Amino acid sequence: MNTLSPELLSVLRCPKCKGVLKEESAALACVSCKLAFSVDDGIPNMLIEDARPLVASEAS
């Protein structure tokens, strides 16, 4: 995954609950909502309808 800049990561929030996102492999994860948002070529896809559920191993 292309690592997002710290500045961008500091302002991005979950579009569903406004929670803090953390970087996972090729995704941004919201632990509160248990959703993962994909990051393709360094561009986060923050559409709720495109998010996937986090699996138990990713939610920690």
PDB file of N, H, CA, C and O in Angstrom:
ATOM      1  N   MET A   1       0.841  -1.176   0.000  1.00  0.00           N
ATOM      2  CA  MET A   1       0.000   0.000   0.000  1.00  0.00           C
ATOM      3  C   MET A   1       0.880   1.231   0.000  1.00  0.00           C
ATOM      4  O   MET A   1       1.905   1.281   0.680  1.00  0.00           O
ATOM      5  N   ASN A   2       0.473   2.209  -0.760  1.00  0.00           N
ATOM      6  H   ASN A   2      -0.360   2.169  -1.312  1.00  0.00           H
ATOM      7  CA  ASN A   2       1.155   3.495  -0.680  1.00  0.00           C
ATOM      8  C   ASN A   2       0.745   4.127   0.629  1.00  0.00           C
ATOM      9  O   ASN A   2      -0.442   4.329   0.886  1.00  0.00           O
ATOM     10  N   THR A   3       1.722   4.439   1.455  1.00  0.00           N
ATOM     11  H   THR A   3       2.686   4.275   1.246  1.00  0.00           H
ATOM     12  CA  THR A   3       1.413   5.021   2.749  1.00  0.00           C
ATOM     13  C   THR A   3       0.874   6.428   2.559  1.00  0.00           C
ATOM     14  O   THR A   3       1.443   7.224   1.812  1.00  0.00           O
ATOM     15  N   LEU A   4      -0.219   6.730   3.232  1.00  0.00           N
ATOM     16  H   LEU A   4      -0.681   6.084   3.839  1.00  0.00           H
ATOM     17  CA  LEU A   4      -0.788   8.067   3.172  1.00  0.00           C
ATOM     18  C   LEU A   4       0.061   9.013   4.000  1.00  0.00           C
ATOM     19  O   LEU A   4       0.682   8.611   4.984  1.00  0.00           O
ATOM     20  N   SER A   5       0.080  10.263   3.595  1.00  0.00           N
ATOM     21  H   SER A   5      -0.424  10.589   2.796  1.00  0.00           H
ATOM     22  CA  SER A   5       0.857  11.243   4.350  1.00  0.00           C
ATOM     23  C   SER A   5       0.235  11.412   5.737  1.00  0.00           C
ATOM     24  O   SER A   5      -0.980  11.293   5.893  1.00  0.00           O
ATOM     25  N   PRO A   6       1.053  11.683   6.723  1.00  0.00           N
ATOM     26  CA  PRO A   6       0.527  11.892   8.080  1.00  0.00           C
ATOM     27  C   PRO A   6      -0.485  13.051   8.136  1.00  0.00           C
ATOM     28  O   PRO A   6      -1.442  13.007   8.910  1.00  0.00           O
ATOM     29  N   GLU A   7      -0.267  14.073   7.318  1.00  0.00           N
ATOM     30  H   GLU A   7       0.510  14.109   6.690  1.00  0.00           H
ATOM     31  CA  GLU A   7      -1.196  15.207   7.298  1.00  0.00           C
ATOM     32  C   GLU A   7      -2.574  14.779   6.818  1.00  0.00           C
ATOM     33  O   GLU A   7      -3.585  15.166   7.404  1.00  0.00           O
ATOM     34  N   LEU A   8      -2.621  13.979   5.745  1.00  0.00           N
ATOM     35  H   LEU A   8      -1.800  13.665   5.269  1.00  0.00           H
ATOM     36  CA  LEU A   8      -3.903  13.512   5.223  1.00  0.00           C
ATOM     37  C   LEU A   8      -4.572  12.581   6.223  1.00  0.00           C
ATOM     38  O   LEU A   8      -5.770  12.702   6.479  1.00  0.00           O
ATOM     39  N   LEU A   9      -3.819  11.668   6.781  1.00  0.00           N
ATOM     40  H   LEU A   9      -2.845  11.570   6.573  1.00  0.00           H
ATOM     41  CA  LEU A   9      -4.379  10.726   7.746  1.00  0.00           C
ATOM     42  C   LEU A   9      -4.927  11.442   8.981  1.00  0.00           C
ATOM     43  O   LEU A   9      -5.892  10.978   9.588  1.00  0.00           O
ATOM     44  N   SER A  10      -4.324  12.557   9.353  1.00  0.00           N
ATOM     45  H   SER A  10      -3.540  12.933   8.860  1.00  0.00           H
ATOM     46  CA  SER A  10      -4.785  13.279  10.544  1.00  0.00           C
ATOM     47  C   SER A  10      -6.128  13.971  10.338  1.00  0.00           C
ATOM     48  O   SER A  10      -6.823  14.255  11.314  1.00  0.00           O
ATOM     49  N   VAL A  11      -6.509  14.249   9.091  1.00  0.00           N
ATOM     50  H   VAL A  11      -5.945  14.018   8.299  1.00  0.00           H
ATOM     51  CA  VAL A  11      -7.792  14.928   8.851  1.00  0.00           C
ATOM     52  C   VAL A  11      -8.894  13.984   8.373  1.00  0.00           C
ATOM     53  O   VAL A  11     -10.072  14.334   8.440  1.00  0.00           O
ATOM     54  N   LEU A  12      -8.535  12.804   7.898  1.00  0.00           N
ATOM     55  H   LEU A  12      -7.578  12.519   7.844  1.00  0.00           H
ATOM     56  CA  LEU A  12      -9.552  11.857   7.440  1.00  0.00           C
ATOM     57  C   LEU A  12     -10.290  11.251   8.625  1.00  0.00           C
ATOM     58  O   LEU A  12      -9.679  10.898   9.633  1.00  0.00           O
ATOM     59  N   ARG A  13     -11.590  11.134   8.499  1.00  0.00           N
ATOM     60  H   ARG A  13     -12.087  11.421   7.680  1.00  0.00           H
ATOM     61  CA  ARG A  13     -12.430  10.503   9.520  1.00  0.00           C
ATOM     62  C   ARG A  13     -13.398   9.556   8.822  1.00  0.00           C
ATOM     63  O   ARG A  13     -13.663   9.694   7.628  1.00  0.00           O
ATOM     64  N   CYS A  14     -13.911   8.613   9.561  1.00  0.00           N
ATOM     65  H   CYS A  14     -13.695   8.501  10.531  1.00  0.00           H
ATOM     66  CA  CYS A  14     -14.889   7.675   9.031  1.00  0.00           C
ATOM     67  C   CYS A  14     -16.118   8.457   8.571  1.00  0.00           C
ATOM     68  O   CYS A  14     -16.654   9.260   9.335  1.00  0.00           O
ATOM     69  N   PRO A  15     -16.572   8.238   7.343  1.00  0.00           N
ATOM     70  CA  PRO A  15     -17.747   8.965   6.867  1.00  0.00           C
ATOM     71  C   PRO A  15     -19.050   8.536   7.539  1.00  0.00           C
ATOM     72  O   PRO A  15     -20.052   9.248   7.460  1.00  0.00           O
ATOM     73  N   LYS A  16     -19.042   7.387   8.194  1.00  0.00           N
ATOM     74  H   LYS A  16     -18.229   6.809   8.258  1.00  0.00           H
ATOM     75  CA  LYS A  16     -20.264   6.910   8.844  1.00  0.00           C
ATOM     76  C   LYS A  16     -20.391   7.435  10.269  1.00  0.00           C
ATOM     77  O   LYS A  16     -21.442   7.956  10.642  1.00  0.00           O
ATOM     78  N   CYS A  17     -19.333   7.304  11.074  1.00  0.00           N
ATOM     79  H   CYS A  17     -18.479   6.880  10.772  1.00  0.00           H
ATOM     80  CA  CYS A  17     -19.421   7.672  12.494  1.00  0.00           C
ATOM     81  C   CYS A  17     -18.492   8.820  12.889  1.00  0.00           C
ATOM     82  O   CYS A  17     -18.520   9.283  14.029  1.00  0.00           O
ATOM     83  N   LYS A  18     -17.673   9.275  11.947  1.00  0.00           N
ATOM     84  H   LYS A  18     -17.649   8.899  11.021  1.00  0.00           H
ATOM     85  CA  LYS A  18     -16.686  10.349  12.191  1.00  0.00           C
ATOM     86  C   LYS A  18     -15.562   9.910  13.124  1.00  0.00           C
ATOM     87  O   LYS A  18     -14.874  10.741  13.716  1.00  0.00           O
ATOM     88  N   GLY A  19     -15.384   8.590  13.250  1.00  0.00           N
ATOM     89  H   GLY A  19     -15.943   7.915  12.769  1.00  0.00           H
ATOM     90  CA  GLY A  19     -14.321   8.055  14.091  1.00  0.00           C
ATOM     91  C   GLY A  19     -12.953   8.152  13.432  1.00  0.00           C
ATOM     92  O   GLY A  19     -12.840   8.408  12.233  1.00  0.00           O
ATOM     93  N   VAL A  20     -11.931   7.947  14.227  1.00  0.00           N
ATOM     94  H   VAL A  20     -12.023   7.740  15.201  1.00  0.00           H
ATOM     95  CA  VAL A  20     -10.546   7.976  13.749  1.00  0.00           C
ATOM     96  C   VAL A  20     -10.274   6.721  12.935  1.00  0.00           C
ATOM     97  O   VAL A  20     -10.714   5.627  13.290  1.00  0.00           O
ATOM     98  N   LEU A  21      -9.543   6.892  11.838  1.00  0.00           N
ATOM     99  H   LEU A  21      -9.186   7.781  11.550  1.00  0.00           H
ATOM    100  CA  LEU A  21      -9.174   5.778  10.976  1.00  0.00           C
ATOM    101  C   LEU A  21      -7.718   5.409  11.221  1.00  0.00           C
ATOM    102  O   LEU A  21      -6.887   6.268  11.519  1.00  0.00           O
ATOM    103  N   LYS A  22      -7.422   4.121  11.091  1.00  0.00           N
ATOM    104  H   LYS A  22      -8.097   3.423  10.849  1.00  0.00           H
ATOM    105  CA  LYS A  22      -6.030   3.698  11.192  1.00  0.00           C
ATOM    106  C   LYS A  22      -5.667   2.925   9.940  1.00  0.00           C
ATOM    107  O   LYS A  22      -6.506   2.262   9.332  1.00  0.00           O
ATOM    108  N   GLU A  23      -4.396   3.024   9.565  1.00  0.00           N
ATOM    109  H   GLU A  23      -3.714   3.564  10.059  1.00  0.00           H
ATOM    110  CA  GLU A  23      -3.937   2.349   8.355  1.00  0.00           C
ATOM    111  C   GLU A  23      -3.806   0.852   8.599  1.00  0.00           C
ATOM    112  O   GLU A  23      -3.211   0.413   9.584  1.00  0.00           O
ATOM    113  N   GLU A  24      -4.365   0.096   7.695  1.00  0.00           N
ATOM    114  H   GLU A  24      -4.848   0.453   6.895  1.00  0.00           H
ATOM    115  CA  GLU A  24      -4.208  -1.356   7.657  1.00  0.00           C
ATOM    116  C   GLU A  24      -3.616  -1.679   6.293  1.00  0.00           C
ATOM    117  O   GLU A  24      -3.362  -0.760   5.515  1.00  0.00           O
ATOM    118  N   SER A  25      -3.393  -2.910   5.984  1.00  0.00           N
ATOM    119  H   SER A  25      -3.599  -3.657   6.616  1.00  0.00           H
ATOM    120  CA  SER A  25      -2.844  -3.264   4.676  1.00  0.00           C
ATOM    121  C   SER A  25      -3.853  -2.929   3.581  1.00  0.00           C
ATOM    122  O   SER A  25      -4.922  -3.536   3.501  1.00  0.00           O
ATOM    123  N   ALA A  26      -3.503  -1.960   2.741  1.00  0.00           N
ATOM    124  H   ALA A  26      -2.635  -1.468   2.805  1.00  0.00           H
ATOM    125  CA  ALA A  26      -4.303  -1.504   1.597  1.00  0.00           C
ATOM    126  C   ALA A  26      -5.689  -0.987   1.980  1.00  0.00           C
ATOM    127  O   ALA A  26      -6.614  -1.026   1.168  1.00  0.00           O
ATOM    128  N   ALA A  27      -5.834  -0.499   3.225  1.00  0.00           N
ATOM    129  H   ALA A  27      -5.083  -0.467   3.885  1.00  0.00           H
ATOM    130  CA  ALA A  27      -7.138   0.016   3.649  1.00  0.00           C
ATOM    131  C   ALA A  27      -6.985   0.962   4.830  1.00  0.00           C
ATOM    132  O   ALA A  27      -5.950   1.000   5.496  1.00  0.00           O
ATOM    133  N   LEU A  28      -8.043   1.722   5.068  1.00  0.00           N
ATOM    134  H   LEU A  28      -8.884   1.691   4.527  1.00  0.00           H
ATOM    135  CA  LEU A  28      -8.187   2.522   6.275  1.00  0.00           C
ATOM    136  C   LEU A  28      -9.300   1.875   7.088  1.00  0.00           C
ATOM    137  O   LEU A  28     -10.385   1.626   6.563  1.00  0.00           O
ATOM    138  N   ALA A  29      -9.047   1.606   8.339  1.00  0.00           N
ATOM    139  H   ALA A  29      -8.165   1.808   8.765  1.00  0.00           H
ATOM    140  CA  ALA A  29      -9.998   0.875   9.167  1.00  0.00           C
ATOM    141  C   ALA A  29     -10.601   1.772  10.235  1.00  0.00           C
ATOM    142  O   ALA A  29      -9.903   2.553  10.882  1.00  0.00           O
ATOM    143  N   CYS A  30     -11.920   1.646  10.408  1.00  0.00           N
ATOM    144  H   CYS A  30     -12.487   1.012   9.883  1.00  0.00           H
ATOM    145  CA  CYS A  30     -12.627   2.297  11.505  1.00  0.00           C
ATOM    146  C   CYS A  30     -13.020   1.200  12.485  1.00  0.00           C
ATOM    147  O   CYS A  30     -13.879   0.368  12.195  1.00  0.00           O
ATOM    148  N   VAL A  31     -12.382   1.214  13.642  1.00  0.00           N
ATOM    149  H   VAL A  31     -11.684   1.890  13.878  1.00  0.00           H
ATOM    150  CA  VAL A  31     -12.638   0.178  14.638  1.00  0.00           C
ATOM    151  C   VAL A  31     -14.042   0.333  15.223  1.00  0.00           C
ATOM    152  O   VAL A  31     -14.677  -0.662  15.573  1.00  0.00           O
ATOM    153  N   SER A  32     -14.530   1.561  15.332  1.00  0.00           N
ATOM    154  H   SER A  32     -14.015   2.370  15.048  1.00  0.00           H
ATOM    155  CA  SER A  32     -15.868   1.804  15.892  1.00  0.00           C
ATOM    156  C   SER A  32     -16.962   1.192  15.033  1.00  0.00           C
ATOM    157  O   SER A  32     -17.844   0.499  15.541  1.00  0.00           O
ATOM    158  N   CYS A  33     -16.904   1.447  13.733  1.00  0.00           N
ATOM    159  H   CYS A  33     -16.187   2.010  13.321  1.00  0.00           H
ATOM    160  CA  CYS A  33     -17.934   0.948  12.802  1.00  0.00           C
ATOM    161  C   CYS A  33     -17.641  -0.448  12.288  1.00  0.00           C
ATOM    162  O   CYS A  33     -18.504  -1.099  11.698  1.00  0.00           O
ATOM    163  N   LYS A  34     -16.406  -0.906  12.518  1.00  0.00           N
ATOM    164  H   LYS A  34     -15.706  -0.377  12.997  1.00  0.00           H
ATOM    165  CA  LYS A  34     -15.968  -2.197  11.981  1.00  0.00           C
ATOM    166  C   LYS A  34     -16.037  -2.217  10.452  1.00  0.00           C
ATOM    167  O   LYS A  34     -16.474  -3.197   9.849  1.00  0.00           O
ATOM    168  N   LEU A  35     -15.586  -1.087   9.825  1.00  0.00           N
ATOM    169  H   LEU A  35     -15.232  -0.290  10.315  1.00  0.00           H
ATOM    170  CA  LEU A  35     -15.560  -0.980   8.370  1.00  0.00           C
ATOM    171  C   LEU A  35     -14.136  -0.705   7.905  1.00  0.00           C
ATOM    172  O   LEU A  35     -13.350  -0.077   8.614  1.00  0.00           O
ATOM    173  N   ALA A  36     -13.812  -1.184   6.698  1.00  0.00           N
ATOM    174  H   ALA A  36     -14.450  -1.694   6.122  1.00  0.00           H
ATOM    175  CA  ALA A  36     -12.526  -0.910   6.072  1.00  0.00           C
ATOM    176  C   ALA A  36     -12.776  -0.233   4.742  1.00  0.00           C
ATOM    177  O   ALA A  36     -13.598  -0.683   3.943  1.00  0.00           O
ATOM    178  N   PHE A  37     -12.053   0.860   4.511  1.00  0.00           N
ATOM    179  H   PHE A  37     -11.386   1.225   5.159  1.00  0.00           H
ATOM    180  CA  PHE A  37     -12.161   1.629   3.282  1.00  0.00           C
ATOM    181  C   PHE A  37     -10.887   1.410   2.480  1.00  0.00           C
ATOM    182  O   PHE A  37      -9.788   1.598   3.000  1.00  0.00           O
ATOM    183  N   SER A  38     -11.024   1.017   1.222  1.00  0.00           N
ATOM    184  H   SER A  38     -11.917   0.865   0.799  1.00  0.00           H
ATOM    185  CA  SER A  38      -9.854   0.686   0.412  1.00  0.00           C
ATOM    186  C   SER A  38      -9.062   1.930   0.048  1.00  0.00           C
ATOM    187  O   SER A  38      -9.590   3.041  -0.003  1.00  0.00           O
ATOM    188  N   VAL A  39      -7.769   1.706  -0.205  1.00  0.00           N
ATOM    189  H   VAL A  39      -7.340   0.804  -0.163  1.00  0.00           H
ATOM    190  CA  VAL A  39      -6.869   2.759  -0.681  1.00  0.00           C
ATOM    191  C   VAL A  39      -6.228   2.208  -1.949  1.00  0.00           C
ATOM    192  O   VAL A  39      -5.496   1.219  -1.902  1.00  0.00           O
ATOM    193  N   ASP A  40      -6.502   2.849  -3.076  1.00  0.00           N
ATOM    194  H   ASP A  40      -7.096   3.652  -3.114  1.00  0.00           H
ATOM    195  CA  ASP A  40      -5.968   2.409  -4.364  1.00  0.00           C
ATOM    196  C   ASP A  40      -5.072   3.497  -4.933  1.00  0.00           C
ATOM    197  O   ASP A  40      -5.510   4.631  -5.124  1.00  0.00           O
ATOM    198  N   ASP A  41      -3.821   3.154  -5.202  1.00  0.00           N
ATOM    199  H   ASP A  41      -3.466   2.233  -5.046  1.00  0.00           H
ATOM    200  CA  ASP A  41      -2.833   4.104  -5.725  1.00  0.00           C
ATOM    201  C   ASP A  41      -2.738   5.351  -4.857  1.00  0.00           C
ATOM    202  O   ASP A  41      -2.584   6.459  -5.371  1.00  0.00           O
ATOM    203  N   GLY A  42      -2.829   5.174  -3.542  1.00  0.00           N
ATOM    204  H   GLY A  42      -2.954   4.274  -3.124  1.00  0.00           H
ATOM    205  CA  GLY A  42      -2.701   6.282  -2.614  1.00  0.00           C
ATOM    206  C   GLY A  42      -3.942   7.137  -2.453  1.00  0.00           C
ATOM    207  O   GLY A  42      -3.903   8.166  -1.779  1.00  0.00           O
ATOM    208  N   ILE A  43      -5.059   6.719  -3.071  1.00  0.00           N
ATOM    209  H   ILE A  43      -5.091   5.883  -3.619  1.00  0.00           H
ATOM    210  CA  ILE A  43      -6.312   7.477  -3.000  1.00  0.00           C
ATOM    211  C   ILE A  43      -7.331   6.680  -2.185  1.00  0.00           C
ATOM    212  O   ILE A  43      -7.744   5.598  -2.601  1.00  0.00           O
ATOM    213  N   PRO A  44      -7.739   7.211  -1.022  1.00  0.00           N
ATOM    214  CA  PRO A  44      -8.725   6.481  -0.213  1.00  0.00           C
ATOM    215  C   PRO A  44     -10.130   6.579  -0.807  1.00  0.00           C
ATOM    216  O   PRO A  44     -10.565   7.650  -1.230  1.00  0.00           O
ATOM    217  N   ASN A  45     -10.822   5.458  -0.832  1.00  0.00           N
ATOM    218  H   ASN A  45     -10.468   4.588  -0.488  1.00  0.00           H
ATOM    219  CA  ASN A  45     -12.223   5.410  -1.270  1.00  0.00           C
ATOM    220  C   ASN A  45     -13.074   5.466  -0.005  1.00  0.00           C
ATOM    221  O   ASN A  45     -13.197   4.475   0.715  1.00  0.00           O
ATOM    222  N   MET A  46     -13.656   6.624   0.255  1.00  0.00           N
ATOM    223  H   MET A  46     -13.556   7.429  -0.330  1.00  0.00           H
ATOM    224  CA  MET A  46     -14.381   6.842   1.505  1.00  0.00           C
ATOM    225  C   MET A  46     -15.894   6.690   1.358  1.00  0.00           C
ATOM    226  O   MET A  46     -16.647   7.179   2.200  1.00  0.00           O
ATOM    227  N   LEU A  47     -16.343   6.024   0.307  1.00  0.00           N
ATOM    228  H   LEU A  47     -15.731   5.626  -0.377  1.00  0.00           H
ATOM    229  CA  LEU A  47     -17.776   5.788   0.126  1.00  0.00           C
ATOM    230  C   LEU A  47     -18.237   4.646   1.028  1.00  0.00           C
ATOM    231  O   LEU A  47     -17.678   3.550   0.996  1.00  0.00           O
ATOM    232  N   ILE A  48     -19.261   4.919   1.830  1.00  0.00           N
ATOM    233  H   ILE A  48     -19.715   5.809   1.856  1.00  0.00           H
ATOM    234  CA  ILE A  48     -19.764   3.906   2.768  1.00  0.00           C
ATOM    235  C   ILE A  48     -20.230   2.660   2.029  1.00  0.00           C
ATOM    236  O   ILE A  48     -20.004   1.542   2.492  1.00  0.00           O
ATOM    237  N   GLU A  49     -20.879   2.843   0.885  1.00  0.00           N
ATOM    238  H   GLU A  49     -21.063   3.751   0.509  1.00  0.00           H
ATOM    239  CA  GLU A  49     -21.395   1.683   0.147  1.00  0.00           C
ATOM    240  C   GLU A  49     -20.278   0.812  -0.442  1.00  0.00           C
ATOM    241  O   GLU A  49     -20.528  -0.342  -0.788  1.00  0.00           O
ATOM    242  N   ASP A  50     -19.062   1.334  -0.562  1.00  0.00           N
ATOM    243  H   ASP A  50     -18.859   2.272  -0.281  1.00  0.00           H
ATOM    244  CA  ASP A  50     -17.937   0.547  -1.065  1.00  0.00           C
ATOM    245  C   ASP A  50     -17.098  -0.066   0.057  1.00  0.00           C
ATOM    246  O   ASP A  50     -16.203  -0.866  -0.216  1.00  0.00           O
ATOM    247  N   ALA A  51     -17.370   0.292   1.304  1.00  0.00           N
ATOM    248  H   ALA A  51     -18.097   0.942   1.526  1.00  0.00           H
ATOM    249  CA  ALA A  51     -16.597  -0.226   2.436  1.00  0.00           C
ATOM    250  C   ALA A  51     -16.903  -1.710   2.635  1.00  0.00           C
ATOM    251  O   ALA A  51     -17.960  -2.209   2.248  1.00  0.00           O
ATOM    252  N   ARG A  52     -15.943  -2.391   3.249  1.00  0.00           N
ATOM    253  H   ARG A  52     -15.084  -1.985   3.563  1.00  0.00           H
ATOM    254  CA  ARG A  52     -16.163  -3.807   3.562  1.00  0.00           C
ATOM    255  C   ARG A  52     -16.079  -3.985   5.072  1.00  0.00           C
ATOM    256  O   ARG A  52     -15.409  -3.212   5.757  1.00  0.00           O
ATOM    257  N   PRO A  53     -16.748  -4.988   5.582  1.00  0.00           N
ATOM    258  CA  PRO A  53     -16.668  -5.234   7.036  1.00  0.00           C
ATOM    259  C   PRO A  53     -15.277  -5.697   7.435  1.00  0.00           C
ATOM    260  O   PRO A  53     -14.628  -6.442   6.700  1.00  0.00           O
ATOM    261  N   LEU A  54     -14.826  -5.260   8.587  1.00  0.00           N
ATOM    262  H   LEU A  54     -15.353  -4.655   9.185  1.00  0.00           H
ATOM    263  CA  LEU A  54     -13.548  -5.729   9.118  1.00  0.00           C
ATOM    264  C   LEU A  54     -13.717  -7.149   9.628  1.00  0.00           C
ATOM    265  O   LEU A  54     -14.736  -7.493  10.226  1.00  0.00           O
ATOM    266  N   VAL A  55     -12.724  -7.950   9.389  1.00  0.00           N
ATOM    267  H   VAL A  55     -11.895  -7.670   8.903  1.00  0.00           H
ATOM    268  CA  VAL A  55     -12.728  -9.288   9.989  1.00  0.00           C
ATOM    269  C   VAL A  55     -12.116  -9.174  11.371  1.00  0.00           C
ATOM    270  O   VAL A  55     -11.440  -8.188  11.663  1.00  0.00           O
ATOM    271  N   ALA A  56     -12.335 -10.144  12.213  1.00  0.00           N
ATOM    272  H   ALA A  56     -12.885 -10.945  11.975  1.00  0.00           H
ATOM    273  CA  ALA A  56     -11.900 -10.083  13.614  1.00  0.00           C
ATOM    274  C   ALA A  56     -10.411  -9.794  13.758  1.00  0.00           C
ATOM    275  O   ALA A  56     -10.022  -9.058  14.664  1.00  0.00           O
ATOM    276  N   SER A  57      -9.567 -10.350  12.893  1.00  0.00           N
ATOM    277  H   SER A  57      -9.883 -10.948  12.156  1.00  0.00           H
ATOM    278  CA  SER A  57      -8.127 -10.136  13.014  1.00  0.00           C
ATOM    279  C   SER A  57      -7.720  -8.711  12.672  1.00  0.00           C
ATOM    280  O   SER A  57      -6.684  -8.250  13.150  1.00  0.00           O
ATOM    281  N   GLU A  58      -8.502  -7.990  11.858  1.00  0.00           N
ATOM    282  H   GLU A  58      -9.344  -8.364  11.470  1.00  0.00           H
ATOM    283  CA  GLU A  58      -8.186  -6.615  11.486  1.00  0.00           C
ATOM    284  C   GLU A  58      -8.700  -5.625  12.528  1.00  0.00           C
ATOM    285  O   GLU A  58      -8.165  -4.522  12.639  1.00  0.00           O
ATOM    286  N   ALA A  59      -9.703  -5.986  13.276  1.00  0.00           N
ATOM    287  H   ALA A  59     -10.138  -6.882  13.186  1.00  0.00           H
ATOM    288  CA  ALA A  59     -10.363  -5.054  14.196  1.00  0.00           C
ATOM    289  C   ALA A  59      -9.574  -4.788  15.473  1.00  0.00           C
ATOM    290  O   ALA A  59      -9.994  -3.966  16.288  1.00  0.00           O
ATOM    291  N   SER A  60      -8.464  -5.447  15.666  1.00  0.00           N
ATOM    292  H   SER A  60      -8.123  -6.114  15.005  1.00  0.00           H
ATOM    293  CA  SER A  60      -7.700  -5.253  16.910  1.00  0.00           C
ATOM    294  C   SER A  60      -6.809  -4.040  16.856  1.00  0.00           C
ATOM    295  O   SER A  60      -6.106  -3.747  17.823  1.00  0.00           O
TER     296      SER A  60
END
